[in-house]
């Protein structure tokens, strides 16, 4: 390999990592989904090529993260920083190495992820393989790129992005609302996190137990469920204990990184399944009671409802809504 060529002052739209995210705030919606659709989406994007790991849905949940990050810096911090809006729809997944019927890893895959600036999109796509797309609006009236915006993640209530509604020679790309958050008409006061809720929602209807190697015995399946529950409980307990930034949470992510072949663009000349860790410190968070709903709209270019296992144009109740604030995280190089 050779050194990446930048402009004479060190800038390039695709920035060098690792990436330091400072003063982030986030709304997280746990949304029940069709598990078979989630499995099909993982098969399409990450169970491909020469990867020795097969990914299956952890349960029947999509984790929708609406995030505002005040400052994102690249590996060369002298280049300055950018403000990034990041709306991602993650599928929690179990990884199975080779023919093993026992899961060997946990990772999150986002088939849809929307950002507010081209630097975030180009860097995410080129370096790790994030499926980042540009959105043009995140709220019906507020400009989230304005200095006047108060940086509240609860203001991020829609994703309007460039899309093509129907496939065809005369179809034009236009801004289309692909995802909408519908808050409750009366918003109750927030309450502290509840460990039992977090465990239940992170697991959903439980880990996938039947894999290529065969049927895992019931007692082992129960044991695996307990392992995941204990890991989540440990994280939640640390947060609730008020350890603030001393809490370090590894969030493993999986990506399909690919580029079209310039000599035959029907082919990929780079196609890799890679994993990378985001290391986060979380100082505080609350649970938001009330009936929050998410609605997804399919288009030919973005069949978002289908790939996330949701009904099209039909509101779905979030089974749990959380809000995190004032935390930092780092996205490391791939492993």
Rosetta blueprint (number, residue, H / E / L):
1 X L
2 X L
3 X L
4 X L
5 X L
6 X L
7 X L
8 X L
9 X L
10 X L
11 X L
12 X L
13 X L
14 X L
15 X L
16 X L
17 X L
18 X L
19 X E
20 X E
21 X E
22 X E
23 X E
24 X E
25 X E
26 X E
27 X E
28 X E
29 X E
30 X E
31 X E
32 X E
33 X L
34 X L
35 X H
36 X H
37 X H
38 X H
39 X H
40 X H
41 X H
42 X H
43 X H
44 X H
45 X H
46 X L
47 X L
48 X L
49 X L
50 X L
51 X L
52 X L
53 X E
54 X E
55 X E
56 X E
57 X E
58 X E
59 X E
60 X E
61 X E
62 X E
63 X E
64 X E
65 X E
66 X E
67 X E
68 X E
69 X E
70 X E
71 X E
72 X E
73 X E
74 X L
75 X L
76 X L
77 X H
78 X H
79 X H
80 X L
81 X E
82 X E
83 X E
84 X E
85 X E
86 X E
87 X E
88 X E
89 X E
90 X E
91 X E
92 X E
93 X E
94 X E
95 X E
96 X E
97 X E
98 X L
99 X L
100 X L
101 X L
102 X L
103 X L
104 X L
105 X E
106 X E
107 X E
108 X E
109 X E
110 X E
111 X E
112 X E
113 X E
114 X E
115 X E
116 X L
117 X L
118 X H
119 X H
120 X H
121 X H
122 X H
123 X H
124 X H
125 X H
126 X H
127 X H
128 X H
129 X L
130 X L
131 X L
132 X E
133 X E
134 X E
135 X E
136 X E
137 X E
138 X L
139 X L
140 X L
141 X L
142 X L
143 X L
144 X L
145 X L
146 X L
147 X L
148 X L
149 X L
150 X L
151 X L
152 X L
153 X H
154 X H
155 X H
156 X L
157 X L
158 X E
159 X E
160 X E
161 X E
162 X E
163 X E
164 X L
165 X L
166 X L
167 X L
168 X L
169 X L
170 X L
171 X L
172 X L
173 X L
174 X E
175 X E
176 X E
177 X E
178 X E
179 X E
180 X E
181 X E
182 X E
183 X L
184 X L
185 X L
186 X L
187 X L
188 X L
189 X L
190 X L
191 X E
192 X L
193 X L
194 X L
195 X H
196 X H
197 X H
198 X H
199 X H
200 X H
201 X H
202 X H
203 X H
204 X L
205 X L
206 X L
207 X L
208 X L
209 X L
210 X L
211 X E
212 X L
213 X L
214 X E
215 X L
216 X L
217 X L
218 X H
219 X H
220 X H
221 X H
222 X H
223 X H
224 X H
225 X H
226 X H
227 X H
228 X H
229 X H
230 X H
231 X H
232 X H
233 X H
234 X H
235 X H
236 X H
237 X H
238 X H
239 X H
240 X H
241 X L
242 X L
243 X L
244 X H
245 X H
246 X H
247 X L
248 X L
249 X E
250 X E
251 X E
252 X E
253 X E
254 X E
255 X E
256 X E
257 X E
258 X E
259 X E
260 X E
261 X E
262 X L
263 X L
264 X E
265 X E
266 X E
267 X E
268 X E
269 X E
270 X E
271 X E
272 X E
273 X E
274 X E
275 X E
276 X E
277 X E
278 X E
279 X E
280 X E
281 X E
282 X L
283 X L
284 X E
285 X E
286 X E
287 X E
288 X L
289 X L
290 X L
291 X L
292 X L
293 X E
294 X E
295 X E
296 X E
297 X L
298 X L
299 X L
300 X L
301 X L
302 X L
303 X L
304 X H
305 X H
306 X H
307 X H
308 X L
309 X L
310 X L
311 X L
312 X E
313 X L
314 X L
315 X L
316 X E
317 X E
318 X E
319 X E
320 X E
321 X E
322 X E
323 X E
324 X E
325 X E
326 X E
327 X E
328 X E
329 X E
330 X E
331 X E
332 X L
333 X L
334 X L
335 X L
